[in-house]
Every structure is written in C-alpha cells, then in structure tokens.
C-alpha cells in the first residue's frame, strides 16, 4: 500500500472541503470521509452543540482521534476540519499518511459563505460582515505555516478538471 491512497483536504472554514471532497471522491471512484460528520456521528451532537457543551479542547481531542483512524482506510478523500492541522501534530501526521490539498479560495468568498450560514460554524457566532473577514484573516495567518506544507494548493472556490488532473497524477505516480 502506498501512502497516497488517501487525500486530505485542509483549509479555512467554508473553503469547500466537503463539497470539493465529495466531487473529487466521485471523480476518482473513491470513498469520501468527513471528520466533522464523524464527530457529529460519534458524539450525537452538532459541531455547534459540541463546542458549547464540551468546549474546543474536547472537540480537538475527538477530532484528532478520528483523524488518526483514517490510517485504516484506503482510496478515500478525507475532509479535515479547518483547525485540524493546527493541533496535536496533526499536520505532520497527515503529511505522512497521504496527499494533502490546501483549499485556498479568496477570504471574501469564505466570508460570504459563513455569513449565509453562521450557525454552522461555532467560531463565527455573533460575527457579521467585516468581523468575519477579520477572523478568517487571523485564522489564515495562524494556520498558514501548516496549510502551506500541502503538496497542492488550490486557489479557486470551486473544483475543475485541472484539480482532478493534478490530484490524479500525484496519486497514480506515487
């Protein structure tokens, strides 16, 4: 087995990890696994409720546990939470497990997505407009050193044939 049988999608909240991940998995004929969905399934709580009831530290512990379990699955595109890579040496671990793709659309696009559905992202509750943009910019600054270690950096807000070809080429040749 090669380590490239897993593709880890990373990026800021609302960067399209789930949407692009499902698209990419379908194009490759692979499975799709979403860490946030796994947290919801295992805990029985929404991400918002988990943060509210158990706090971020407990969330990060469960997130890391579920991330580490992905070493047991193959031919899978894995959507990581926005902050996954910044905790518990997760980025180092991910780099040794498979291909990493940093989804990096414009912050203005992410702000619009978050403003359109704020209750889905606990870190942005109560924030509006420019406050969301500032929060995203700060998160990007904090996490850039992790995100930029990715093998592929995708600076678009939607997937297309070029992303598929780049990923497919790296998966096939590894």
N, C-alpha and C positions, 0 to 999 in steps of 0.2 A: 504494500500500500504506500502510495506517496502522500505527503502532507497536503498536496494541492487538491485533494478530493473534498476540501471544504473551502468555501469562500465566506469571509467575514466582512460584512458591510458595517462601516462605522461612520459617524458624523454627528453633527449637532441635532438637537430635537427638530423634528419636522423636515429633515433633509431628504426624506423619501426612502429610508432604509427598508420599510415594509413593502411599499409599493414597488420599488425597483427590485427588491429581493424576490418578490413573487414573480415579477416579469422575467428576471434573469433565470430563476429556477425553472420556470416553464420553458424558456428557450433552450436551456441546457438539458432538459429532461431529468432534472434533479428534484429533490425534496426541498422544502422551504421550512425553516425553523426560526421563530421569532422569540428572542429571550424575554421581551416584555410580556408576550402572550403566555409564555411558560410560567412566568412569575404569577400572573393572574390565575392560571390553571392550578398551580401548586398551592397558592395561598388562599384562593377563593375570594380575593379582594381585587378591586380595580387598582391601578397604579396610584391614582389619587388617594384612595382609601388606605392603601398600604402605607404610603408616606405619612398620612395623617394619623393612623393608628399605631404604627410601629417605628416610624422615623426612617430617615435616609440611611443610617448605618445598617439597620437590619435589612433594608432593601438591597444595599450593596452586597451584603453577605449572601443573600439568596441569589442575587443576580450572578455573582461570581461562582457559586456552587453550580448553577445551571449552565453557565458558560463552560466550566471545566468538564461537564458531562458531554459536551459536544465532541470531545475527542473520540467518543464511541460511535459516532455516526459518520457516514461517508456519502459522497455525492449529494451534498447539501449546501444550500446558500443559507447563511446564518445572519440574521439581523440583530445587531447588538444595540443595547440602549445607548443613548447619547453620551452618558458618562462612564460607561463600562470600562473603557480603555484607561481611564484616569485613576483607577483603584486596583489595589491588590496585585500589582504587577501584571494586570490582565493584558496590556498591550504586548509585553514581552512574550507572554504565553501564547497569545493569538498569532504572533509572527512565526512561532514555531509549529503552529498547527495547520496553517493553510494560507491561502492567498487573501490579502487584505485590500479592500477597496474603500477609499475615503470619499464619501459623497459630500460635495462642497458647493452647493448652489449659493447664489447671492443671499446675503443676510436679509435684504429687503423682501425676497421671496419667502424666506422662512418666517419672517415677522408677520406677513400676511396670512400664512397658513396657521400660525399659532393664534393670531387674533381671531381667526374664523372659528376656532375650536379650543378655547383656553382651558376648559376643564379637563382636557385630555392630558395636559402637561402640568404637573403639580408645581414645578419651579416658576411657572408664569402666572399663577393665580393672582388676581388683583392688579396685574400689569396691563397697560394699554399702550398702543402706538409706539412712541419713541422709547418708552421704558422697556418694551420687549426687545427692540433693536439694541439697546444698550446692554441688556442682559445677555443677548446672544453674542454680541461682540466681546463681552468679558469672558464668556464661556469659551469662545473660539481662541482667545488669547491664552487662557489657562490650559487648554487641551491641544493646542496646535502642535506641540512637541510630540504628542502621541499620534495624532491624526496624520502628520506628515511623514511618518515612518511607513505608511502604506505603499504597497507595490504600485497601485493605480490610484490616481487622484482624478475624480470625475467632477468637473466644474460646471455641470449642467443641472437643470432642475428636473429633467425627465431623461429616461433611458433612450438609447437608439442603437442602431446597428454597430456603430463604432465601439460602444461599450461592450456589446456582446462579443465582437471580434477580438478585442483586446483581452477580455477575460478568457474566452475560449482558447485563444492562442497560448496564454500562460498556463492554463490548466492542461492542455494537450501536450505541451512541450516539457512539462515538469516531470 
